[in-house]
Amino acid sequence: MIGKAASLAACLLLTSCANNQPPATPPNVPGERQNAATKPQEDKTVAFQKKAIPIVKDAIHRHFPVYADYAKQADLYYDNDAAQGERIVVHATDLEEPAIVAFRQELGAKLGDAVVFKQAKYSPQWLRDKADEIAEDIGKMTAKSYSVGYEVQHEAVHIMAELTEAQVSELTAKYGADILKITNEDPKITTTD
Protein backbone atom coordinates (compact mmCIF):
# COMPACT_ATOMS: atom_id res chain seq x y z
CA MET A 1 0.00 0.00 0.00
CA ILE A 2 2.82 2.41 0.88
CA GLY A 3 4.47 1.60 -2.43
CA LYS A 4 1.34 2.61 -4.40
CA ALA A 5 1.00 5.91 -2.51
CA ALA A 6 4.67 6.74 -3.03
CA SER A 7 4.40 5.83 -6.71
CA LEU A 8 1.32 8.04 -7.11
CA ALA A 9 3.04 10.97 -5.37
CA ALA A 10 6.17 10.55 -7.53
CA CYS A 11 4.04 10.34 -10.66
CA LEU A 12 2.15 13.54 -9.74
CA LEU A 13 5.41 15.35 -8.99
CA LEU A 14 7.12 14.19 -12.20
CA THR A 15 4.05 14.96 -14.30
CA SER A 16 3.71 18.46 -12.88
CA CYS A 17 7.43 19.18 -13.29
CA ALA A 18 7.35 17.96 -16.88
CA ASN A 19 4.39 20.24 -17.59
CA ASN A 20 5.97 23.23 -15.79
CA GLN A 21 3.07 23.17 -13.32
CA PRO A 22 3.23 23.13 -9.53
CA PRO A 23 2.85 19.66 -8.04
CA ALA A 24 -0.72 18.48 -7.48
CA THR A 25 -1.65 18.42 -3.81
CA PRO A 26 -3.40 15.38 -2.37
CA PRO A 27 -6.82 16.35 -0.93
CA ASN A 28 -6.04 15.70 2.75
CA VAL A 29 -3.04 17.99 3.25
CA PRO A 30 -3.50 20.13 6.42
CA GLY A 31 -2.03 23.24 4.74
CA GLU A 32 -4.73 23.11 2.10
CA ARG A 33 -7.47 23.34 4.70
CA GLN A 34 -5.77 26.33 6.31
CA ASN A 35 -5.40 28.09 2.97
CA ALA A 36 -9.01 27.35 2.08
CA ALA A 37 -10.09 28.80 5.44
CA THR A 38 -8.29 32.11 4.78
CA LYS A 39 -9.52 32.45 1.20
CA PRO A 40 -12.85 34.16 2.09
CA GLN A 41 -10.97 36.79 4.12
CA GLU A 42 -8.48 37.33 1.28
CA ASP A 43 -11.36 37.67 -1.20
CA LYS A 44 -13.04 40.22 1.10
CA THR A 45 -9.78 42.19 1.44
CA VAL A 46 -9.17 42.21 -2.31
CA ALA A 47 -12.76 43.32 -2.98
CA PHE A 48 -12.45 46.16 -0.45
CA GLN A 49 -9.15 47.37 -1.90
CA LYS A 50 -10.46 47.17 -5.49
CA LYS A 51 -13.28 49.48 -4.42
CA ALA A 52 -11.25 51.78 -2.17
CA ILE A 53 -8.00 52.33 -4.07
CA PRO A 54 -9.52 54.27 -7.02
CA ILE A 55 -11.59 56.39 -4.62
CA VAL A 56 -8.57 57.25 -2.48
CA LYS A 57 -6.36 57.90 -5.51
CA ASP A 58 -8.92 60.24 -7.09
CA ALA A 59 -9.48 62.10 -3.81
CA ILE A 60 -5.75 62.61 -3.30
CA HIS A 61 -5.40 64.00 -6.84
CA ARG A 62 -8.43 66.26 -6.38
CA HIS A 63 -7.39 67.76 -3.04
CA PHE A 64 -3.62 67.70 -3.54
CA PRO A 65 -2.87 68.53 -7.19
CA VAL A 66 0.82 68.36 -6.30
CA TYR A 67 1.31 64.96 -4.69
CA ALA A 68 4.27 66.21 -2.64
CA ASP A 69 1.83 68.46 -0.72
CA TYR A 70 -0.05 65.35 0.40
CA ALA A 71 3.11 63.33 1.12
CA LYS A 72 4.52 66.05 3.40
CA GLN A 73 1.58 65.93 5.76
CA ALA A 74 -0.27 62.63 5.36
CA ASP A 75 0.10 58.96 4.59
CA LEU A 76 -2.17 55.96 4.83
CA TYR A 77 -2.28 52.22 5.16
CA TYR A 78 -4.89 49.53 4.69
CA ASP A 79 -5.79 47.85 7.97
CA ASN A 80 -7.00 44.43 6.91
CA ASP A 81 -6.99 43.07 10.47
CA ALA A 82 -9.29 45.61 12.12
CA ALA A 83 -12.02 44.13 14.30
CA GLN A 84 -14.48 46.40 12.47
CA GLY A 85 -13.46 44.97 9.10
CA GLU A 86 -11.13 46.31 6.44
CA ARG A 87 -10.45 49.99 6.65
CA ILE A 88 -8.13 52.75 5.54
CA VAL A 89 -6.20 54.60 8.23
CA VAL A 90 -4.87 58.04 7.33
CA HIS A 91 -2.22 59.69 9.52
CA ALA A 92 -2.13 63.46 9.06
CA THR A 93 -0.01 66.07 10.81
CA ASP A 94 -2.79 68.70 10.83
CA LEU A 95 -6.33 67.34 10.82
CA GLU A 96 -7.69 70.90 10.52
CA GLU A 97 -5.70 71.84 7.40
CA PRO A 98 -8.33 72.74 4.73
CA ALA A 99 -7.15 70.21 2.11
CA ILE A 100 -7.07 67.44 4.74
CA VAL A 101 -10.58 68.40 5.92
CA ALA A 102 -11.92 68.25 2.35
CA PHE A 103 -10.08 64.97 1.71
CA ARG A 104 -11.52 63.53 4.92
CA GLN A 105 -15.05 64.64 4.04
CA GLU A 106 -14.88 63.11 0.56
CA LEU A 107 -13.53 59.79 1.78
CA GLY A 108 -16.07 59.72 4.60
CA ALA A 109 -18.93 60.34 2.15
CA LYS A 110 -17.73 57.60 -0.20
CA LEU A 111 -16.33 55.01 2.22
CA GLY A 112 -18.12 55.78 5.49
CA ASP A 113 -16.69 54.09 8.58
CA ALA A 114 -14.14 52.25 6.45
CA VAL A 115 -11.86 55.30 6.66
CA VAL A 116 -10.29 56.62 9.86
CA PHE A 117 -8.16 59.74 10.25
CA LYS A 118 -5.60 59.92 13.06
CA GLN A 119 -3.34 62.68 14.29
CA ALA A 120 0.21 61.82 13.20
CA LYS A 121 2.97 62.09 15.79
CA TYR A 122 5.48 62.92 13.06
CA SER A 123 5.39 64.34 9.57
CA PRO A 124 5.46 61.45 7.10
CA GLN A 125 8.00 63.36 5.01
CA TRP A 126 10.22 63.86 8.05
CA LEU A 127 10.12 60.09 8.74
CA ARG A 128 10.93 59.30 5.09
CA ASP A 129 13.87 61.68 5.25
CA LYS A 130 15.03 60.08 8.52
CA ALA A 131 14.80 56.63 6.89
CA ASP A 132 17.14 57.84 4.13
CA GLU A 133 19.53 59.33 6.67
CA ILE A 134 19.50 56.17 8.79
CA ALA A 135 20.12 54.00 5.72
CA GLU A 136 23.15 56.12 4.91
CA ASP A 137 24.46 55.71 8.48
CA ILE A 138 23.93 51.94 8.45
CA GLY A 139 25.70 51.71 5.10
CA LYS A 140 28.74 53.24 6.80
CA MET A 141 28.43 50.86 9.78
CA THR A 142 28.26 47.54 8.00
CA ALA A 143 29.13 45.88 4.71
CA LYS A 144 26.40 43.28 5.25
CA SER A 145 22.92 43.41 3.73
CA TYR A 146 20.39 45.65 5.44
CA SER A 147 16.92 47.04 4.90
CA VAL A 148 15.57 50.40 6.07
CA GLY A 149 12.11 51.79 5.44
CA TYR A 150 9.44 54.11 6.75
CA GLU A 151 6.53 52.23 8.31
CA VAL A 152 3.25 54.16 8.13
CA GLN A 153 1.22 52.12 10.61
CA HIS A 154 3.62 52.51 13.52
CA GLU A 155 5.05 55.87 12.42
CA ALA A 156 8.53 54.47 12.68
CA VAL A 157 11.61 53.64 10.67
CA HIS A 158 12.02 49.88 10.44
CA ILE A 159 15.57 48.57 10.25
CA MET A 160 16.52 44.99 9.50
CA ALA A 161 20.25 44.39 9.79
CA GLU A 162 22.82 42.41 11.72
CA LEU A 163 24.12 45.11 14.07
CA THR A 164 26.28 45.05 17.15
CA GLU A 165 24.95 46.33 20.48
CA ALA A 166 27.18 49.39 20.06
CA GLN A 167 25.72 50.13 16.62
CA VAL A 168 22.16 49.79 17.93
CA SER A 169 23.03 52.11 20.82
CA GLU A 170 24.57 54.63 18.42
CA LEU A 171 21.44 54.67 16.23
CA THR A 172 19.14 54.91 19.25
CA ALA A 173 21.16 57.79 20.72
CA LYS A 174 21.17 59.68 17.43
CA TYR A 175 17.55 59.12 16.30
CA GLY A 176 15.62 58.16 19.43
CA ALA A 177 14.07 54.84 20.37
CA ASP A 178 10.55 56.11 19.68
CA ILE A 179 11.02 56.19 15.88
CA LEU A 180 13.20 53.09 15.50
CA LYS A 181 11.99 49.51 15.08
CA ILE A 182 15.11 47.38 14.84
CA THR A 183 15.05 43.74 13.85
CA ASN A 184 18.60 42.60 14.48
CA GLU A 185 18.96 39.97 11.77
CA ASP A 186 20.03 39.59 8.16
CA PRO A 187 17.18 40.68 5.85
CA LYS A 188 17.82 37.57 3.73
CA ILE A 189 17.45 39.35 0.44
CA THR A 190 16.47 36.88 -2.26
CA THR A 191 16.07 37.24 -5.98
CA THR A 192 14.07 35.26 -8.47
CA ASP A 193 15.04 34.62 -12.03
C-alpha positions in Angstrom: 0.0 0.0 0.0 2.8 2.4 0.9 4.5 1.6 -2.4 1.3 2.6 -4.4 1.0 5.9 -2.5 4.7 6.7 -3.0 4.4 5.8 -6.7 1.3 8.0 -7.1 3.0 11.0 -5.4 6.2 10.6 -7.5 4.0 10.3 -10.7 2.2 13.5 -9.7 5.4 15.3 -9.0 7.1 14.2 -12.2 4.0 15.0 -14.3 3.7 18.5 -12.9 7.4 19.2 -13.3 7.3 18.0 -16.9 4.4 20.2 -17.6 6.0 23.2 -15.8 3.1 23.2 -13.3 3.2 23.1 -9.5 2.9 19.7 -8.0 -0.7 18.5 -7.5 -1.7 18.4 -3.8 -3.4 15.4 -2.4 -6.8 16.3 -0.9 -6.0 15.7 2.7 -3.0 18.0 3.2 -3.5 20.1 6.4 -2.0 23.2 4.7 -4.7 23.1 2.1 -7.5 23.3 4.7 -5.8 26.3 6.3 -5.4 28.1 3.0 -9.0 27.4 2.1 -10.1 28.8 5.4 -8.3 32.1 4.8 -9.5 32.5 1.2 -12.9 34.2 2.1 -11.0 36.8 4.1 -8.5 37.3 1.3 -11.4 37.7 -1.2 -13.0 40.2 1.1 -9.8 42.2 1.4 -9.2 42.2 -2.3 -12.8 43.3 -3.0 -12.4 46.2 -0.5 -9.2 47.4 -1.9 -10.5 47.2 -5.5 -13.3 49.5 -4.4 -11.3 51.8 -2.2 -8.0 52.3 -4.1 -9.5 54.3 -7.0 -11.6 56.4 -4.6 -8.6 57.3 -2.5 -6.4 57.9 -5.5 -8.9 60.2 -7.1 -9.5 62.1 -3.8 -5.7 62.6 -3.3 -5.4 64.0 -6.8 -8.4 66.3 -6.4 -7.4 67.8 -3.0 -3.6 67.7 -3.5 -2.9 68.5 -7.2 0.8 68.4 -6.3 1.3 65.0 -4.7 4.3 66.2 -2.6 1.8 68.5 -0.7 0.0 65.3 0.4 3.1 63.3 1.1 4.5 66.1 3.4 1.6 65.9 5.8 -0.3 62.6 5.4 0.1 59.0 4.6 -2.2 56.0 4.8 -2.3 52.2 5.2 -4.9 49.5 4.7 -5.8 47.9 8.0 -7.0 44.4 6.9 -7.0 43.1 10.5 -9.3 45.6 12.1 -12.0 44.1 14.3 -14.5 46.4 12.5 -13.5 45.0 9.1 -11.1 46.3 6.4 -10.5 50.0 6.7 -8.1 52.7 5.5 -6.2 54.6 8.2 -4.9 58.0 7.3 -2.2 59.7 9.5 -2.1 63.5 9.1 0.0 66.1 10.8 -2.8 68.7 10.8 -6.3 67.3 10.8 -7.7 70.9 10.5 -5.7 71.8 7.4 -8.3 72.7 4.7 -7.2 70.2 2.1 -7.1 67.4 4.7 -10.6 68.4 5.9 -11.9 68.2 2.3 -10.1 65.0 1.7 -11.5 63.5 4.9 -15.1 64.6 4.0 -14.9 63.1 0.6 -13.5 59.8 1.8 -16.1 59.7 4.6 -18.9 60.3 2.2 -17.7 57.6 -0.2 -16.3 55.0 2.2 -18.1 55.8 5.5 -16.7 54.1 8.6 -14.1 52.3 6.5 -11.9 55.3 6.7 -10.3 56.6 9.9 -8.2 59.7 10.2 -5.6 59.9 13.1 -3.3 62.7 14.3 0.2 61.8 13.2 3.0 62.1 15.8 5.5 62.9 13.1 5.4 64.3 9.6 5.5 61.5 7.1 8.0 63.4 5.0 10.2 63.9 8.0 10.1 60.1 8.7 10.9 59.3 5.1 13.9 61.7 5.3 15.0 60.1 8.5 14.8 56.6 6.9 17.1 57.8 4.1 19.5 59.3 6.7 19.5 56.2 8.8 20.1 54.0 5.7 23.1 56.1 4.9 24.5 55.7 8.5 23.9 51.9 8.4 25.7 51.7 5.1 28.7 53.2 6.8 28.4 50.9 9.8 28.3 47.5 8.0 29.1 45.9 4.7 26.4 43.3 5.2 22.9 43.4 3.7 20.4 45.7 5.4 16.9 47.0 4.9 15.6 50.4 6.1 12.1 51.8 5.4 9.4 54.1 6.7 6.5 52.2 8.3 3.3 54.2 8.1 1.2 52.1 10.6 3.6 52.5 13.5 5.1 55.9 12.4 8.5 54.5 12.7 11.6 53.6 10.7 12.0 49.9 10.4 15.6 48.6 10.2 16.5 45.0 9.5 20.2 44.4 9.8 22.8 42.4 11.7 24.1 45.1 14.1 26.3 45.1 17.2 24.9 46.3 20.5 27.2 49.4 20.1 25.7 50.1 16.6 22.2 49.8 17.9 23.0 52.1 20.8 24.6 54.6 18.4 21.4 54.7 16.2 19.1 54.9 19.3 21.2 57.8 20.7 21.2 59.7 17.4 17.6 59.1 16.3 15.6 58.2 19.4 14.1 54.8 20.4 10.5 56.1 19.7 11.0 56.2 15.9 13.2 53.1 15.5 12.0 49.5 15.1 15.1 47.4 14.8 15.1 43.7 13.8 18.6 42.6 14.5 19.0 40.0 11.8 20.0 39.6 8.2 17.2 40.7 5.8 17.8 37.6 3.7 17.4 39.3 0.4 16.5 36.9 -2.3 16.1 37.2 -6.0 14.1 35.3 -8.5 15.0 34.6 -12.0 
